[in-house]
Amino acid sequence: MKTILKKLITIAFALLPVFVFAHPGHGNENPLSPGHYIANPEHYIPLALTLAATLIFVAIRFYCTRVREKNRNNS
């Protein structure tokens, strides 16, 4: 599990600069406004993928913990 997590973190940091670059449209609206992040797919797609990955990771972690506790109690 730790090696998978380390690989995912490495990939995330390797791809991070791609999502930080400016794109056309920064001059038309306030780049710090929530609408800017919602209206531009360069922002909301990585945000949605990160949120989904985080929720999946937490759900798997929670499930594994419950299974381990159940197995411990049955032993």
FENSULZI-V448702 format. One record per residue. RES is the residue in three letters. D_CENTER is the distance of its C-alpha to the mean C-alpha in whole Angstrom. Layout:
RES,D_CENTER
RES,D_CENTER
This chain:
MET,17
LYS,17
THR,18
ILE,15
LEU,12
LYS,14
LYS,14
LEU,10
ILE,10
THR,13
ILE,12
ALA,9
PHE,11
ALA,14
LEU,12
LEU,11
PRO,15
VAL,15
PHE,12
VAL,15
PHE,18
ALA,20
HIS,21
PRO,24
GLY,24
HIS,23
GLY,27
ASN,28
GLU,26
ASN,24
PRO,21
LEU,20
SER,21
PRO,18
GLY,20
HIS,19
TYR,15
ILE,16
ALA,19
ASN,17
PRO,15
GLU,14
HIS,12
TYR,11
ILE,10
PRO,7
LEU,7
ALA,7
LEU,5
THR,2
LEU,4
ALA,6
ALA,5
THR,5
LEU,8
ILE,10
PHE,9
VAL,11
ALA,14
ILE,15
ARG,15
PHE,17
TYR,19
CYS,20
THR,21
ARG,23
VAL,25
ARG,26
GLU,27
LYS,29
ASN,30
ARG,32
ASN,34
ASN,35
SER,36
